[in-house]
Amino acid sequence: MAEDVTVRSATSWAVAFRTLGCKVNRAESDGIAAMLLEAGANLVPEKEADAVVVNTCTVTAEADRKARKEVRRALSLPRRPTVVVTGCLAVRDPDGLAALGRKVRVEPDKSRVPGAVGSLLGIDNVCDRSCATRSTGEGFRSRVVIKVEDGCDRFCAYCIVPLVRGLPQSVPAREVVRQVEDLVAADAAEVVLSGINLGRYADDSSDLPELLCAVAATGVRRLRLSSIEPPDLTERLIETLSMISALCPHLHVPLQSGSDAVLAAMGRGYEVGEFSARIEMLRQALPGVAVTTDVIAGFPGERHSDAIATLDAVERLRFARLHVFRYSRRKGTRAAAMPDQVKPNVISKRAARLREAGRRLSDEYTDSRLGGTAEVLVEKVLTEDEESVAEGTTEDYLRVRFAGMGYPPGDLVEVRLSSKRPDHVVGKVVFPGANSLA
């Protein structure tokens, strides 16, 4: 989903952001925004912008379509801004993006985006630096995502990402720790460590378990991990996770298929039984952990029996949330040339069945949490029926709204989960503060 980054300052040049795709993209957009802010930018809502940065994704054909739609929409804004396009689609199809309009500037190298924006707006004091800079406060999210790893070497048959992101590269542990220390000093409530293939994190002195211990030692209040590939969910990593009190009890582990034959064709490097054993080990070490996953419907050669096996695996493993992707043929991947491509209407039907199962499992997980308490990180304040309502997420990633004033973004609030709505849980503050109306 596209996201806005909005920060205000008292200068005359105005920039907006639209970010699509993964948490790594989000982290990179935040880093670029922080650099522009430091240079004196006025980062604003899109309708006020002289330049719009669109950070794209290309993981599926649908992601490509959404990215191009965002560029066209930005070009049509009232101020007719210049649009700087970066991200994975800018690497894969720069000419196609440039052809969308004469006011489109394509910059595949994210480290050069701040300088490109400055140049377009006549600002000569913007230096291109690493996208590791982070900011907190007005306009930046309460949950701060840090990119600690980029690239992937798995080369799954369906995936274009290694071709546009390259092989794994890791941020030195000392630099990650410094960033987290700065965020802790700035009172950031939650830090998310992210990577394209996070389990491949490795610098000269640390692997992922060692990095987690070093980050936890900073005193960060909440620490979350982004997606972990099943082979990287090792006994050592699980043991490390179980020892970190700040760890949010939520982990995203992509299954992709419940059929061993399809997993082998995908080149995933594990079987369903191995995946199940690792999830069981995780749940024993972290009781109550919310496990979410990805599945792909309609991979080439997937038979009806394979699709049923995936449904069965999803039901058996009781995921808290299921992200369902229809297989998308990507030029340059091994899967694009495979025989027995599944018909689009069949893919749609299989995806619909998986989504229905996912909704049911998500409802069941949410129901199991009702009546209990949870720590909610406030991310924004809304107005409902002329009443102030805070919205945020629990440690296990439930979206919660609760009534009350005096809970600004960044607060951690103990809330009793009382009822379920289609897109959130309703809660009530357990220990209302002096300024609360709850």
C-alpha positions as CSV (number, residue, x, y, z in Angstrom):
1,M,0.0,0.0,0.0
2,A,1.2,3.5,-0.8
3,E,2.0,5.7,2.2
4,D,2.5,9.4,2.7
5,V,5.5,10.9,4.5
6,T,4.6,14.4,5.8
7,V,6.9,16.6,7.7
8,R,6.7,20.4,7.8
9,S,9.3,23.1,8.1
10,A,9.4,26.8,7.3
11,T,11.1,26.7,3.9
12,S,9.8,27.4,0.4
13,W,10.4,24.1,-1.4
14,A,7.9,21.3,-1.0
15,V,8.3,17.6,-1.4
16,A,5.9,14.6,-0.9
17,F,6.5,10.8,-0.8
18,R,4.5,7.8,-1.9
19,T,5.9,4.5,-0.9
20,L,4.8,1.1,-2.2
21,G,5.8,-2.4,-1.3
22,C,7.9,-3.8,1.5
23,K,9.2,-2.5,4.8
24,V,12.7,-2.0,3.3
25,N,11.2,0.5,0.8
26,R,9.5,2.3,3.7
27,A,12.8,2.5,5.6
28,E,14.6,3.8,2.5
29,S,11.9,6.5,2.0
30,D,12.1,7.6,5.6
31,G,15.9,7.9,5.2
32,I,15.6,10.0,2.0
33,A,12.9,12.2,3.7
34,A,15.2,12.7,6.7
35,M,18.1,13.9,4.4
36,L,15.8,16.3,2.6
37,L,14.5,17.6,5.9
38,E,18.1,18.2,7.2
39,A,18.8,20.2,4.0
40,G,15.8,22.4,4.7
41,A,13.0,20.7,2.7
42,N,9.4,21.4,3.4
43,L,7.9,17.9,3.2
44,V,4.1,18.2,2.7
45,P,1.0,16.4,1.6
46,E,1.0,15.7,-2.2
47,K,-1.5,18.4,-3.1
48,E,1.0,21.0,-1.9
49,A,4.1,19.5,-3.4
50,D,6.5,20.8,-6.1
51,A,8.1,17.4,-6.3
52,V,6.7,13.9,-5.5
53,V,9.0,10.9,-4.8
54,V,7.4,7.6,-5.8
55,N,9.3,4.6,-4.3
56,T,8.2,1.6,-6.3
57,C,7.9,-2.1,-6.0
58,T,8.1,-4.7,-8.8
59,V,7.4,-8.0,-7.0
60,T,4.3,-8.8,-9.1
61,A,2.6,-7.5,-12.2
62,E,0.0,-5.9,-9.9
63,A,2.8,-4.0,-8.1
64,D,4.0,-2.7,-11.5
65,R,0.5,-1.5,-12.3
66,K,0.1,0.2,-9.0
67,A,3.4,1.9,-9.3
68,R,2.6,3.3,-12.8
69,K,-0.8,4.4,-11.5
70,E,0.8,6.3,-8.6
71,V,3.2,8.1,-11.1
72,R,0.3,9.1,-13.3
73,R,-1.8,10.3,-10.4
74,A,1.1,12.4,-9.0
75,L,1.6,14.0,-12.5
76,S,-2.1,15.0,-12.4
77,L,-2.0,16.8,-9.0
78,P,-3.1,20.5,-9.1
79,R,0.5,21.9,-8.8
80,R,1.7,19.6,-11.6
81,P,4.8,18.5,-9.6
82,T,7.9,16.9,-11.0
83,V,7.8,13.2,-10.1
84,V,11.0,11.4,-9.1
85,V,10.6,7.7,-9.4
86,T,12.9,5.2,-7.6
87,G,12.7,1.7,-6.2
88,C,12.7,-1.7,-7.8
89,L,10.6,-0.9,-10.8
90,A,12.9,2.0,-11.6
91,V,15.7,-0.5,-11.7
92,R,13.8,-3.0,-13.9
93,D,12.0,-0.7,-16.3
94,P,13.5,2.9,-16.2
95,D,12.6,3.6,-19.8
96,G,9.0,2.6,-19.4
97,L,8.6,4.8,-16.4
98,A,10.3,7.8,-18.1
99,A,7.8,7.4,-20.9
100,L,4.9,8.2,-18.6
101,G,5.5,11.9,-18.8
102,R,8.0,14.7,-19.5
103,K,8.0,15.7,-15.8
104,V,9.1,12.2,-14.7
105,R,12.7,11.8,-13.5
106,V,13.8,8.2,-13.0
107,E,16.5,7.6,-10.4
108,P,17.2,3.8,-9.8
109,D,19.9,4.6,-7.3
110,K,18.1,5.6,-4.0
111,S,21.2,7.2,-2.6
112,R,21.1,9.7,-5.4
113,V,17.4,10.7,-4.9
114,P,18.0,13.5,-2.4
115,G,20.4,15.2,-4.7
116,A,18.1,14.7,-7.7
117,V,15.2,16.3,-5.8
118,G,17.4,19.2,-4.8
119,S,18.7,19.7,-8.3
120,L,15.1,19.7,-9.8
121,L,14.1,22.4,-7.2
122,G,17.2,24.5,-7.6
123,I,18.6,23.6,-4.2
124,D,22.4,23.0,-4.2
125,N,23.0,22.0,-0.6
126,V,21.6,18.5,-0.7
127,C,24.3,15.8,-0.5
128,D,23.7,12.2,-1.5
129,R,24.5,10.0,1.4
130,S,23.6,6.6,2.7
131,C,19.9,6.1,3.3
132,A,20.6,5.0,6.8
133,T,19.6,8.3,8.4
134,R,16.4,8.1,10.5
135,S,14.1,10.8,12.0
136,T,11.4,10.7,14.6
137,G,8.8,13.2,15.6
138,E,6.2,15.1,13.5
139,G,5.5,13.4,10.2
140,F,7.5,10.3,10.9
141,R,5.9,7.1,12.2
142,S,6.0,5.9,15.8
143,R,7.3,2.6,14.6
144,V,10.7,3.1,13.0
145,V,11.9,0.7,10.4
146,I,15.7,0.2,10.0
147,K,17.1,-1.5,7.0
148,V,19.9,-3.8,8.2
149,E,20.2,-6.0,5.1
150,D,19.6,-5.7,1.4
151,G,19.5,-8.2,-1.5
152,C,18.8,-11.9,-1.7
153,D,20.7,-15.0,-3.0
154,R,17.9,-17.5,-2.9
155,F,16.7,-17.0,-6.5
156,C,13.3,-18.5,-6.0
157,A,11.8,-19.5,-9.4
158,Y,9.0,-16.9,-9.3
159,C,11.0,-13.9,-7.8
160,I,12.5,-11.0,-9.7
161,V,13.9,-9.3,-6.5
162,P,17.5,-10.7,-6.6
163,L,17.8,-9.3,-10.1
164,V,16.9,-5.8,-9.1
165,R,18.2,-5.7,-5.5
166,G,21.4,-7.8,-6.0
167,L,23.1,-10.2,-3.6
168,P,22.9,-9.8,0.2
169,Q,24.7,-6.9,1.8
170,S,24.5,-6.1,5.5
171,V,24.8,-2.9,7.4
172,P,27.7,-3.2,10.0
173,A,26.3,-4.1,13.5
174,R,28.0,-1.1,15.1
175,E,26.1,1.2,12.7
176,V,22.8,-0.5,13.4
177,V,23.4,-0.2,17.1
178,R,24.3,3.5,16.8
179,Q,21.0,4.1,14.9
180,V,19.0,2.3,17.6
181,E,20.8,4.2,20.4
182,D,19.9,7.4,18.7
183,L,16.3,6.3,18.4
184,V,16.2,5.3,22.0
185,A,17.5,8.7,23.0
186,A,14.8,10.3,20.9
187,D,12.2,8.2,22.8
188,A,11.2,6.1,19.8
189,A,8.8,3.4,21.1
190,E,9.4,0.6,18.6
191,V,12.1,-0.4,16.2
192,V,11.7,-2.8,13.3
193,L,14.8,-4.5,11.9
194,S,14.1,-5.2,8.2
195,G,15.8,-6.7,5.2
196,I,15.0,-8.2,1.8
197,N,16.3,-11.5,3.3
198,L,16.8,-10.7,6.9
199,G,18.1,-14.1,7.9
200,R,21.1,-13.6,5.6
201,Y,22.3,-10.8,7.8
202,A,26.1,-11.0,8.4
203,D,28.9,-8.6,8.8
204,D,32.5,-9.2,9.8
205,S,31.7,-9.8,13.4
206,S,27.9,-10.6,13.8
207,D,25.1,-12.7,12.4
208,L,21.4,-12.0,13.1
209,P,21.2,-13.6,16.6
210,E,24.3,-11.5,17.7
211,L,22.8,-8.4,16.1
212,L,19.6,-8.9,18.0
213,C,21.4,-9.2,21.3
214,A,23.4,-6.0,20.7
215,V,20.2,-4.1,19.7
216,A,18.3,-5.3,22.7
217,A,21.1,-4.1,24.9
218,T,20.4,-0.5,23.9
219,G,17.2,-0.5,26.0
220,V,14.8,-0.2,23.1
221,R,11.3,-0.6,24.4
222,R,9.8,-2.7,21.6
223,L,11.8,-4.6,19.0
224,R,10.2,-6.3,16.0
225,L,11.6,-8.4,13.1
226,S,10.3,-8.3,9.6
227,S,10.0,-11.5,7.5
228,I,12.2,-14.5,8.1
229,E,12.7,-17.3,5.6
230,P,11.9,-20.8,6.9
231,P,15.5,-22.1,6.6
232,D,16.8,-19.2,8.6
233,L,14.4,-19.9,11.5
234,T,17.1,-21.9,13.2
235,E,17.1,-23.3,16.7
236,R,19.8,-20.7,17.7
237,L,17.7,-17.8,16.3
238,I,14.6,-19.1,18.1
239,E,16.5,-19.4,21.4
240,T,17.8,-15.9,21.0
241,L,14.3,-14.5,20.3
242,S,13.0,-16.2,23.5
243,M,15.6,-14.4,25.6
244,I,14.8,-10.8,24.5
245,S,12.2,-9.3,26.7
246,A,11.6,-6.3,24.3
247,L,10.8,-8.7,21.4
248,C,7.3,-8.3,19.9
249,P,5.7,-11.7,19.8
250,H,5.0,-11.7,16.1
251,L,6.9,-13.2,13.3
252,H,6.2,-13.4,9.6
253,V,7.5,-16.7,8.0
254,P,6.6,-17.2,4.3
255,L,5.2,-20.7,3.6
256,Q,4.3,-20.0,-0.2
257,S,2.8,-23.5,-0.7
258,G,1.6,-26.4,1.2
259,S,2.7,-28.9,-1.5
260,D,6.2,-30.4,-1.4
261,A,6.2,-30.7,-5.2
262,V,5.4,-27.0,-5.7
263,L,7.9,-26.0,-3.1
264,A,10.6,-28.0,-4.9
265,A,9.6,-26.3,-8.2
266,M,9.7,-22.9,-6.6
267,G,13.3,-23.7,-5.3
268,R,12.3,-22.9,-1.7
269,G,14.7,-25.3,-0.1
270,Y,12.4,-26.9,2.5
271,E,9.4,-29.2,2.7
272,V,6.1,-28.7,4.5
273,G,7.1,-31.0,7.3
274,E,10.3,-29.1,8.0
275,F,8.4,-25.8,8.0
276,S,5.8,-27.2,10.4
277,A,8.5,-28.4,12.8
278,R,10.2,-25.0,12.9
279,I,6.9,-23.2,13.6
280,E,6.2,-25.7,16.4
281,M,9.7,-25.1,17.8
282,L,9.0,-21.3,17.7
283,R,5.6,-21.6,19.5
284,Q,7.1,-23.8,22.2
285,A,9.9,-21.2,22.8
286,L,7.5,-18.2,22.6
287,P,4.1,-19.2,23.8
288,G,1.4,-17.0,22.3
289,V,3.5,-15.8,19.4
290,A,1.5,-14.6,16.4
291,V,2.8,-16.3,13.2
292,T,1.8,-14.8,9.9
293,T,2.7,-16.0,6.4
294,D,2.6,-15.6,2.6
295,V,1.1,-18.1,0.1
296,I,1.1,-18.0,-3.7
297,A,-1.9,-19.4,-5.6
298,G,-1.4,-20.8,-9.1
299,F,2.3,-21.4,-9.4
300,P,3.1,-23.2,-12.7
301,G,2.3,-26.9,-12.5
302,E,0.2,-26.5,-9.4
303,R,-2.5,-29.1,-9.5
304,H,-5.9,-29.2,-7.7
305,S,-4.4,-31.6,-5.2
306,D,-1.5,-29.1,-4.6
307,A,-3.9,-26.3,-4.0
308,I,-5.9,-28.5,-1.5
309,A,-2.6,-29.3,0.3
310,T,-1.9,-25.6,0.7
311,L,-5.4,-25.0,2.2
312,D,-4.9,-28.0,4.5
313,A,-1.4,-26.7,5.6
314,V,-2.8,-23.2,6.3
315,E,-5.6,-24.6,8.4
316,R,-3.3,-26.9,10.3
317,L,-0.7,-24.3,11.1
318,R,-3.3,-21.8,12.4
319,F,-1.7,-18.6,11.1
320,A,-2.8,-15.3,12.7
321,R,-2.8,-13.7,9.3
322,L,-2.5,-14.9,5.7
323,H,-1.2,-12.8,2.8
324,V,-2.4,-14.4,-0.5
325,F,-0.7,-13.6,-3.8
326,R,-1.9,-14.7,-7.2
327,Y,1.1,-16.1,-9.2
328,S,2.4,-13.3,-11.5
329,R,4.5,-14.3,-14.5
330,R,7.7,-12.2,-14.3
331,K,10.0,-12.0,-17.3
332,G,13.5,-13.0,-16.4
333,T,12.5,-15.5,-13.8
334,R,12.7,-19.3,-14.2
335,A,9.0,-19.7,-13.5
336,A,8.1,-17.5,-16.5
337,A,9.4,-20.2,-18.9
338,M,7.9,-23.2,-17.1
339,P,5.3,-25.3,-18.8
340,D,1.8,-25.8,-17.4
341,Q,1.1,-22.2,-16.6
342,V,-2.2,-22.1,-14.6
343,K,-5.1,-20.3,-16.2
344,P,-5.9,-16.9,-14.7
345,N,-9.5,-17.8,-13.7
346,V,-8.2,-20.9,-11.9
347,I,-5.6,-18.9,-10.1
348,S,-8.4,-16.4,-9.0
349,K,-10.6,-19.1,-7.6
350,R,-7.7,-20.7,-5.7
351,A,-6.7,-17.3,-4.3
352,A,-10.2,-16.6,-3.2
353,R,-10.4,-19.9,-1.3
354,L,-7.2,-19.1,0.5
355,R,-8.3,-15.5,1.3
356,E,-11.5,-16.9,2.8
357,A,-9.5,-19.3,5.0
358,G,-7.2,-16.4,5.9
359,R,-10.1,-14.2,7.1
360,R,-11.5,-17.1,9.2
361,L,-8.1,-17.8,10.8
362,S,-7.5,-14.1,11.5
363,D,-11.0,-13.8,13.1
364,E,-10.3,-16.8,15.2
365,Y,-6.9,-15.4,16.4
366,T,-8.5,-12.0,17.2
367,D,-11.3,-13.7,19.1
368,S,-8.8,-15.5,21.2
369,R,-7.4,-12.2,22.3
370,L,-10.7,-10.5,23.3
371,G,-11.1,-9.9,27.0
372,G,-7.3,-9.8,27.6
373,T,-5.0,-6.8,27.8
374,A,-2.4,-5.6,25.4
375,E,0.2,-2.9,25.1
376,V,-0.8,-0.6,22.2
377,L,1.6,1.7,20.4
378,V,-0.3,4.8,19.4
379,E,0.3,5.7,15.8
380,K,-2.3,8.3,15.1
381,V,-5.3,10.1,16.6
382,L,-8.7,10.1,14.9
383,T,-12.0,11.8,15.4
384,E,-15.1,9.5,15.6
385,D,-18.5,11.0,16.4
386,E,-16.8,14.1,17.7
387,E,-14.7,12.0,20.1
388,S,-10.9,11.7,20.1
389,V,-9.9,8.1,19.3
390,A,-6.3,6.8,19.4
391,E,-5.3,4.1,16.9
392,G,-2.3,1.8,17.1
393,T,-0.9,-1.7,17.1
394,T,-0.4,-4.3,19.8
395,E,2.9,-6.2,20.1
396,D,1.3,-9.1,18.2
397,Y,0.3,-6.7,15.4
398,L,-3.5,-6.3,16.0
399,R,-4.9,-2.9,15.0
400,V,-6.7,-1.3,17.9
401,R,-8.7,1.8,18.5
402,F,-9.6,3.2,21.9
403,A,-11.3,6.4,23.2
404,G,-9.5,9.0,25.2
405,M,-7.5,12.2,25.0
406,G,-3.9,12.7,26.1
407,Y,-2.5,9.7,24.2
408,P,-0.3,11.1,21.3
409,P,1.5,9.1,18.7
410,G,4.4,7.3,20.3
411,D,2.7,6.5,23.6
412,L,2.6,2.9,24.8
413,V,-0.8,2.3,26.5
414,E,-2.2,-0.7,28.3
415,V,-5.6,-1.5,26.8
416,R,-8.2,-4.2,27.4
417,L,-9.4,-5.7,24.1
418,S,-13.2,-5.7,24.2
419,S,-14.8,-6.2,20.7
420,K,-14.0,-6.8,17.1
421,R,-14.7,-4.6,14.0
422,P,-14.0,-5.5,10.4
423,D,-10.7,-3.6,10.3
424,H,-9.7,-3.2,14.0
425,V,-10.3,-4.2,17.6
426,V,-12.0,-1.9,20.0
427,G,-10.3,-1.4,23.4
428,K,-10.5,0.5,26.6
429,V,-7.6,2.0,28.5
430,V,-6.8,-0.1,31.7
431,F,-5.2,2.7,33.6
432,P,-6.5,6.1,32.3
433,G,-4.1,9.0,32.8
434,A,-5.1,12.3,34.2
435,N,-5.9,13.7,30.8
436,S,-7.9,10.7,29.6
437,L,-11.6,10.7,28.9
438,A,-11.6,6.9,28.5
